[in-house]
Amino acid sequence: MVSKPRNDFDPKAYNPTFEWGFLAPKYWGTWLGVLLSLPLSLLPVKVHKWIAHQVASRLVNKRKGAVHNIRVNLTLCFPEKTEQEREQLVYQTLLTAGVFMMRFGLLTLRSPTWLQNQCTLVNEHYLTDCTDQDENVILLVPHSWAIDIPAVLLASKGLPVSAMAKKQKNPVSDWLMHRQRVQYGGRVYERSGGIKPFIKSIKEGYLGYYLPDQDHGPDISEFVDFFATTKATLPGLTKLAKLSKSKVIPTFASLDPLTGKYTIEFLPALELQETDSDDARGMNKAIEYFVEKQPNQYMWILRLLRSQPDGRNMYRELR
């Protein structure tokens, strides 16, 4: 655990700052969205759920874009489900996403004590058993809608994280998002800067925040099982754990759309693997464990299955 005073600033980290150019007319729409979202986040969760229901009920009829991605992913991952069951899951996914996004501003408006009271930690001892003994830890965090919650929560409790992220195209939203993520401490590194600064920060006592499930292309991935299909999965977590001398603890954040509260579940540390294929498959098994229990919590909008061994594009074929 990082208990002594620390300096979170790292010149190699991504440290965006406010620029007067952010006030240019082309960004007024972004600022308007922020100004509207903050008071909206303060409404009761029942109102958030009602609004999310109205939006999800309309979006579920769409056949393109993000909703199409959800359908393709669900069709390939859960062929055993009926079409009606998958359509209900499309709706539940959109509903959960809607409630989360409307409440996202509360991370900035509310206190750390409020956030801690909103979160239930399941099997936290898998993490604290390591941090109490000053062991390095990498959190393996799949893309649930509440993916940012563990990082902010743990930082508020004196366990700041070090993460790697991709810079957003809109510099205003990028700056605002960064400020929210590190409001209680921590570091974020731009992926293009390489892995070495990330490893160094883990050795310094920061929790590594590793996102395992995006498709980075066939050239650097292993094709391994993912639910009922095959997914291009980035290997190398075992190597990263060895280089940083870390335990890898799968972590999953979920939101209850009825109450607006969060649950963060931890699993025992993963066993390190000998081959890239086993390494990639081990990550997918952890994702499957979490997602099977609460599939509506997962970001099915991502093109998780964009790369295929035969080169097919399932998002074009399955229309």
One Martini backbone bead per residue (centre of mass of N, CA, C, O) as a GRO file, in nm:
protein
  319
    1MET     BB    1   0.098   0.035   0.021
    2VAL     BB    2   0.053   0.384  -0.023
    3SER     BB    3   0.148   0.569   0.271
    4LYS     BB    4   0.337   0.764   0.179
    5PRO     BB    5   0.438   1.033   0.057
    6ARG     BB    6   0.359   1.149  -0.277
    7ASN     BB    7   0.443   1.183  -0.630
    8ASP     BB    8   0.236   1.178  -0.910
    9PHE     BB    9   0.432   1.310  -1.079
   10ASP     BB   10   0.510   1.242  -1.432
   11PRO     BB   11   0.666   1.331  -1.722
   12LYS     BB   12   0.571   1.049  -1.871
   13ALA     BB   13   0.301   1.121  -1.831
   14TYR     BB   14  -0.032   1.209  -1.868
   15ASN     BB   15  -0.063   1.589  -1.851
   16PRO     BB   16  -0.314   1.761  -1.894
   17THR     BB   17  -0.409   2.100  -1.966
   18PHE     BB   18  -0.537   2.393  -1.961
   19GLU     BB   19  -0.682   2.578  -2.238
   20TRP     BB   20  -0.803   2.855  -2.395
   21GLY     BB   21  -0.898   2.693  -2.654
   22PHE     BB   22  -1.143   2.545  -2.507
   23LEU     BB   23  -1.331   2.821  -2.561
   24ALA     BB   24  -1.402   2.764  -2.828
   25PRO     BB   25  -1.679   2.729  -3.025
   26LYS     BB   26  -1.627   2.417  -3.099
   27TYR     BB   27  -1.668   2.355  -2.763
   28TRP     BB   28  -1.954   2.439  -2.660
   29GLY     BB   29  -2.101   2.168  -2.670
   30THR     BB   30  -1.935   2.033  -2.450
   31TRP     BB   31  -1.996   2.236  -2.220
   32LEU     BB   32  -2.301   2.203  -2.229
   33GLY     BB   33  -2.305   1.903  -2.158
   34VAL     BB   34  -2.174   1.940  -1.881
   35LEU     BB   35  -2.381   2.144  -1.756
   36LEU     BB   36  -2.620   1.936  -1.786
   37SER     BB   37  -2.501   1.676  -1.641
   38LEU     BB   38  -2.467   1.765  -1.347
   39PRO     BB   39  -2.766   1.813  -1.258
   40LEU     BB   40  -2.865   1.537  -1.359
   41SER     BB   41  -2.696   1.362  -1.152
   42LEU     BB   42  -2.878   1.473  -0.894
   43LEU     BB   43  -3.090   1.299  -0.952
   44PRO     BB   44  -3.276   1.051  -0.902
   45VAL     BB   45  -3.249   0.722  -0.990
   46LYS     BB   46  -3.539   0.695  -1.097
   47VAL     BB   47  -3.500   0.904  -1.320
   48HIS     BB   48  -3.267   0.771  -1.465
   49LYS     BB   49  -3.421   0.511  -1.533
   50TRP     BB   50  -3.645   0.639  -1.698
   51ILE     BB   51  -3.469   0.768  -1.914
   52ALA     BB   52  -3.317   0.509  -1.995
   53HIS     BB   53  -3.571   0.361  -2.089
   54GLN     BB   54  -3.655   0.550  -2.315
   55VAL     BB   55  -3.393   0.523  -2.480
   56ALA     BB   56  -3.364   0.211  -2.499
   57SER     BB   57  -3.643   0.158  -2.640
   58ARG     BB   58  -3.534   0.299  -2.906
   59LEU     BB   59  -3.248   0.181  -2.963
   60VAL     BB   60  -3.330  -0.127  -2.995
   61ASN     BB   61  -3.432  -0.063  -3.306
   62LYS     BB   62  -3.163  -0.050  -3.405
   63ARG     BB   63  -2.924  -0.150  -3.695
   64LYS     BB   64  -2.686   0.033  -3.602
   65GLY     BB   65  -2.392   0.060  -3.473
   66ALA     BB   66  -2.376  -0.006  -3.144
   67VAL     BB   67  -2.623  -0.198  -3.150
   68HIS     BB   68  -2.506  -0.388  -3.360
   69ASN     BB   69  -2.262  -0.477  -3.195
   70ILE     BB   70  -2.419  -0.614  -2.974
   71ARG     BB   71  -2.558  -0.830  -3.146
   72VAL     BB   72  -2.309  -0.969  -3.259
   73ASN     BB   73  -2.176  -1.046  -2.992
   74LEU     BB   74  -2.417  -1.212  -2.881
   75THR     BB   75  -2.444  -1.415  -3.112
   76LEU     BB   76  -2.147  -1.534  -3.083
   77CYS     BB   77  -2.141  -1.585  -2.763
   78PHE     BB   78  -2.484  -1.667  -2.751
   79PRO     BB   79  -2.632  -1.908  -2.933
   80GLU     BB   80  -2.821  -2.041  -2.703
   81LYS     BB   81  -2.983  -1.802  -2.728
   82THR     BB   82  -3.245  -1.640  -2.790
   83GLU     BB   83  -3.353  -1.372  -2.952
   84GLN     BB   84  -3.518  -1.261  -2.715
   85GLU     BB   85  -3.288  -1.271  -2.505
   86ARG     BB   86  -3.095  -1.083  -2.659
   87GLU     BB   87  -3.285  -0.836  -2.676
   88GLN     BB   88  -3.302  -0.799  -2.370
   89LEU     BB   89  -2.993  -0.752  -2.339
   90VAL     BB   90  -2.976  -0.500  -2.504
   91TYR     BB   91  -3.157  -0.333  -2.321
   92GLN     BB   92  -2.999  -0.373  -2.050
   93THR     BB   93  -2.739  -0.247  -2.150
   94LEU     BB   94  -2.855   0.037  -2.216
   95LEU     BB   95  -2.968   0.096  -1.937
   96THR     BB   96  -2.705   0.079  -1.776
   97ALA     BB   97  -2.554   0.294  -1.937
   98GLY     BB   98  -2.747   0.530  -1.881
   99VAL     BB   99  -2.727   0.540  -1.574
  100PHE     BB  100  -2.425   0.577  -1.556
  101MET     BB  101  -2.391   0.843  -1.724
  102MET     BB  102  -2.582   1.019  -1.538
  103ARG     BB  103  -2.381   0.952  -1.272
  104PHE     BB  104  -2.082   1.036  -1.339
  105GLY     BB  105  -2.067   1.331  -1.211
  106LEU     BB  106  -2.052   1.240  -0.904
  107LEU     BB  107  -1.741   1.204  -0.887
  108THR     BB  108  -1.710   1.524  -0.869
  109LEU     BB  109  -1.945   1.630  -0.665
  110ARG     BB  110  -1.856   1.427  -0.468
  111SER     BB  111  -1.728   1.252  -0.217
  112PRO     BB  112  -1.534   0.998  -0.106
  113THR     BB  113  -1.738   0.899   0.102
  114TRP     BB  114  -1.971   0.860  -0.091
  115LEU     BB  115  -1.836   0.652  -0.272
  116GLN     BB  116  -1.777   0.440  -0.053
  117ASN     BB  117  -2.091   0.407   0.017
  118GLN     BB  118  -2.160   0.304  -0.293
  119CYS     BB  119  -1.960   0.061  -0.230
  120THR     BB  120  -1.912  -0.288  -0.289
  121LEU     BB  121  -1.684  -0.527  -0.160
  122VAL     BB  122  -1.564  -0.827  -0.310
  123ASN     BB  123  -1.301  -0.981  -0.199
  124GLU     BB  124  -1.078  -0.769  -0.092
  125HIS     BB  125  -0.851  -0.958   0.027
  126TYR     BB  126  -0.701  -1.016  -0.241
  127LEU     BB  127  -0.574  -0.730  -0.223
  128THR     BB  128  -0.486  -0.668   0.079
  129ASP     BB  129  -0.291  -0.907   0.113
  130CYS     BB  130  -0.086  -0.762  -0.074
  131THR     BB  131  -0.064  -0.461   0.024
  132ASP     BB  132   0.012  -0.528   0.325
  133GLN     BB  133   0.292  -0.670   0.188
  134ASP     BB  134   0.401  -0.494  -0.053
  135GLU     BB  135   0.275  -0.593  -0.310
  136ASN     BB  136   0.246  -0.615  -0.630
  137VAL     BB  137  -0.023  -0.487  -0.855
  138ILE     BB  138  -0.255  -0.615  -1.101
  139LEU     BB  139  -0.542  -0.503  -1.255
  140LEU     BB  140  -0.798  -0.689  -1.410
  141VAL     BB  141  -1.010  -0.481  -1.628
  142PRO     BB  142  -1.291  -0.496  -1.761
  143HIS     BB  143  -1.543  -0.362  -1.986
  144SER     BB  144  -1.727  -0.196  -1.804
  145TRP     BB  145  -1.918   0.072  -1.735
  146ALA     BB  146  -1.758   0.089  -1.435
  147ILE     BB  147  -1.438   0.103  -1.489
  148ASP     BB  148  -1.357   0.375  -1.315
  149ILE     BB  149  -1.432   0.316  -1.017
  150PRO     BB  150  -1.193   0.162  -0.885
  151ALA     BB  151  -0.977   0.381  -0.927
  152VAL     BB  152  -1.114   0.608  -0.762
  153LEU     BB  153  -1.167   0.456  -0.502
  154LEU     BB  154  -0.878   0.358  -0.430
  155ALA     BB  155  -0.755   0.642  -0.424
  156SER     BB  156  -0.943   0.740  -0.184
  157LYS     BB  157  -0.784   0.494  -0.002
  158GLY     BB  158  -0.461   0.502  -0.089
  159LEU     BB  159  -0.481   0.338  -0.393
  160PRO     BB  160  -0.324   0.412  -0.649
  161VAL     BB  161  -0.319   0.427  -0.999
  162SER     BB  162  -0.189   0.279  -1.305
  163ALA     BB  163  -0.245   0.382  -1.642
  164MET     BB  164  -0.360   0.306  -1.974
  165ALA     BB  165  -0.428   0.538  -2.249
  166LYS     BB  166  -0.627   0.699  -2.487
  167LYS     BB  167  -0.645   0.967  -2.659
  168GLN     BB  168  -0.874   1.197  -2.718
  169LYS     BB  169  -0.999   1.397  -2.965
  170ASN     BB  170  -1.127   1.565  -2.744
  171PRO     BB  171  -0.962   1.786  -2.537
  172VAL     BB  172  -1.178   1.850  -2.326
  173SER     BB  173  -1.276   1.565  -2.246
  174ASP     BB  174  -0.992   1.463  -2.186
  175TRP     BB  175  -0.931   1.655  -1.950
  176LEU     BB  176  -1.178   1.592  -1.772
  177MET     BB  177  -1.131   1.287  -1.746
  178HIS     BB  178  -0.854   1.305  -1.616
  179ARG     BB  179  -0.932   1.464  -1.363
  180GLN     BB  180  -1.125   1.248  -1.253
  181ARG     BB  181  -0.928   1.002  -1.237
  182VAL     BB  182  -0.698   1.190  -1.055
  183GLN     BB  183  -0.832   1.336  -0.797
  184TYR     BB  184  -0.683   1.111  -0.579
  185GLY     BB  185  -0.480   1.000  -0.775
  186GLY     BB  186  -0.233   0.910  -1.000
  187ARG     BB  187  -0.173   0.750  -1.328
  188VAL     BB  188  -0.132   0.833  -1.683
  189TYR     BB  189  -0.063   0.657  -1.988
  190GLU     BB  190   0.038   0.667  -2.299
  191ARG     BB  191   0.058   0.413  -2.520
  192SER     BB  192   0.283   0.539  -2.712
  193GLY     BB  193   0.511   0.534  -2.464
  194GLY     BB  194   0.490   0.265  -2.349
  195ILE     BB  195   0.563   0.028  -2.073
  196LYS     BB  196   0.788   0.125  -1.872
  197PRO     BB  197   0.645   0.344  -1.693
  198PHE     BB  198   0.430   0.151  -1.588
  199ILE     BB  199   0.621  -0.047  -1.444
  200LYS     BB  200   0.760   0.158  -1.258
  201SER     BB  201   0.501   0.239  -1.099
  202ILE     BB  202   0.449  -0.040  -0.977
  203LYS     BB  203   0.723  -0.054  -0.823
  204GLU     BB  204   0.628   0.214  -0.653
  205GLY     BB  205   0.304   0.114  -0.567
  206TYR     BB  206   0.116   0.097  -0.795
  207LEU     BB  207  -0.172   0.015  -0.944
  208GLY     BB  208  -0.231  -0.175  -1.200
  209TYR     BB  209  -0.426  -0.092  -1.503
  210TYR     BB  210  -0.570  -0.358  -1.688
  211LEU     BB  211  -0.691  -0.387  -2.023
  212PRO     BB  212  -0.791  -0.700  -2.196
  213ASP     BB  213  -1.049  -0.674  -2.441
  214GLN     BB  214  -0.933  -0.553  -2.684
  215ASP     BB  215  -0.886  -0.513  -3.031
  216HIS     BB  216  -0.538  -0.517  -3.176
  217GLY     BB  217  -0.511  -0.736  -3.370
  218PRO     BB  218  -0.356  -1.013  -3.528
  219ASP     BB  219  -0.041  -0.956  -3.509
  220ILE     BB  220  -0.055  -0.927  -3.160
  221SER     BB  221  -0.236  -1.185  -3.136
  222GLU     BB  222  -0.450  -1.431  -2.990
  223PHE     BB  223  -0.649  -1.707  -3.079
  224VAL     BB  224  -0.917  -1.747  -2.853
  225ASP     BB  225  -1.139  -1.826  -2.641
  226PHE     BB  226  -1.485  -1.670  -2.633
  227PHE     BB  227  -1.694  -1.835  -2.533
  228ALA     BB  228  -1.837  -1.939  -2.849
  229THR     BB  229  -1.574  -1.808  -2.957
  230THR     BB  230  -1.323  -1.606  -3.123
  231LYS     BB  231  -1.038  -1.409  -2.997
  232ALA     BB  232  -0.842  -1.135  -3.017
  233THR     BB  233  -0.570  -1.161  -2.786
  234LEU     BB  234  -0.365  -1.009  -2.567
  235PRO     BB  235  -0.064  -1.080  -2.475
  236GLY     BB  236   0.169  -1.050  -2.175
  237LEU     BB  237   0.088  -1.057  -1.870
  238THR     BB  238   0.303  -1.244  -1.757
  239LYS     BB  239   0.543  -1.066  -1.835
  240LEU     BB  240   0.449  -0.816  -1.677
  241ALA     BB  241   0.445  -0.951  -1.398
  242LYS     BB  242   0.747  -1.024  -1.393
  243LEU     BB  243   0.870  -0.739  -1.440
  244SER     BB  244   0.690  -0.619  -1.179
  245LYS     BB  245   0.636  -0.822  -0.954
  246SER     BB  246   0.326  -0.936  -0.982
  247LYS     BB  247  -0.004  -0.951  -0.909
  248VAL     BB  248  -0.305  -1.085  -1.062
  249ILE     BB  249  -0.627  -0.913  -1.027
  250PRO     BB  250  -0.936  -0.962  -1.084
  251THR     BB  251  -1.173  -0.694  -1.187
  252PHE     BB  252  -1.522  -0.589  -1.114
  253ALA     BB  253  -1.764  -0.351  -1.229
  254SER     BB  254  -2.091  -0.260  -1.103
  255LEU     BB  255  -2.437  -0.160  -1.173
  256ASP     BB  256  -2.732  -0.064  -1.016
  257PRO     BB  257  -3.013   0.066  -1.173
  258LEU     BB  258  -3.199   0.092  -0.908
  259THR     BB  259  -2.968   0.238  -0.698
  260GLY     BB  260  -2.665   0.332  -0.808
  261LYS     BB  261  -2.481   0.111  -0.716
  262TYR     BB  262  -2.172  -0.052  -0.639
  263THR     BB  263  -1.970  -0.335  -0.753
  264ILE     BB  264  -1.662  -0.493  -0.637
  265GLU     BB  265  -1.477  -0.763  -0.774
  266PHE     BB  266  -1.257  -1.017  -0.657
  267LEU     BB  267  -0.992  -1.229  -0.743
  268PRO     BB  268  -0.772  -1.440  -0.754
  269ALA     BB  269  -0.475  -1.483  -0.848
  270LEU     BB  270  -0.321  -1.548  -1.121
  271GLU     BB  271  -0.180  -1.780  -1.311
  272LEU     BB  272   0.106  -1.822  -1.458
  273GLN     BB  273   0.217  -1.859  -1.791
  274GLU     BB  274   0.400  -2.012  -2.066
  275THR     BB  275   0.200  -1.915  -2.288
  276ASP     BB  276   0.030  -1.705  -2.490
  277SER     BB  277  -0.230  -1.867  -2.512
  278ASP     BB  278  -0.275  -1.915  -2.205
  279ASP     BB  279  -0.268  -1.621  -2.126
  280ALA     BB  280  -0.515  -1.528  -2.293
  281ARG     BB  281  -0.717  -1.735  -2.181
  282GLY     BB  282  -0.704  -1.649  -1.883
  283MET     BB  283  -0.835  -1.375  -1.927
  284ASN     BB  284  -1.104  -1.473  -2.055
  285LYS     BB  285  -1.199  -1.635  -1.811
  286ALA     BB  286  -1.237  -1.393  -1.625
  287ILE     BB  287  -1.444  -1.249  -1.797
  288GLU     BB  288  -1.656  -1.475  -1.808
  289TYR     BB  289  -1.720  -1.490  -1.511
  290PHE     BB  290  -1.840  -1.204  -1.486
  291VAL     BB  291  -2.038  -1.186  -1.742
  292GLU     BB  292  -2.227  -1.427  -1.692
  293LYS     BB  293  -2.367  -1.288  -1.442
  294GLN     BB  294  -2.347  -0.973  -1.600
  295PRO     BB  295  -2.399  -0.889  -1.918
  296ASN     BB  296  -2.511  -0.583  -1.890
  297GLN     BB  297  -2.215  -0.461  -1.793
  298TYR     BB  298  -2.105  -0.483  -2.073
  299MET     BB  299  -1.918  -0.357  -2.360
  300TRP     BB  300  -2.078  -0.448  -2.647
  301ILE     BB  301  -2.009  -0.198  -2.837
  302LEU     BB  302  -1.762  -0.324  -2.896
  303ARG     BB  303  -1.522  -0.455  -3.134
  304LEU     BB  304  -1.422  -0.751  -3.018
  305LEU     BB  305  -1.457  -0.922  -3.322
  306ARG     BB  306  -1.300  -0.798  -3.570
  307SER     BB  307  -1.100  -1.026  -3.554
  308GLN     BB  308  -1.024  -1.299  -3.777
  309PRO     BB  309  -0.872  -1.579  -3.895
  310ASP     BB  310  -1.029  -1.539  -4.195
  311GLY     BB  311  -1.100  -1.210  -4.220
  312ARG     BB  312  -1.369  -1.159  -4.126
  313ASN     BB  313  -1.666  -0.940  -4.104
  314MET     BB  314  -1.921  -0.964  -3.876
  315TYR     BB  315  -2.043  -0.664  -3.892
  316ARG     BB  316  -2.128  -0.711  -4.198
  317GLU     BB  317  -2.267  -0.997  -4.214
  318LEU     BB  318  -2.451  -0.932  -3.949
  319ARG     BB  319  -2.767  -0.790  -4.070
   0.00000   0.00000   0.00000
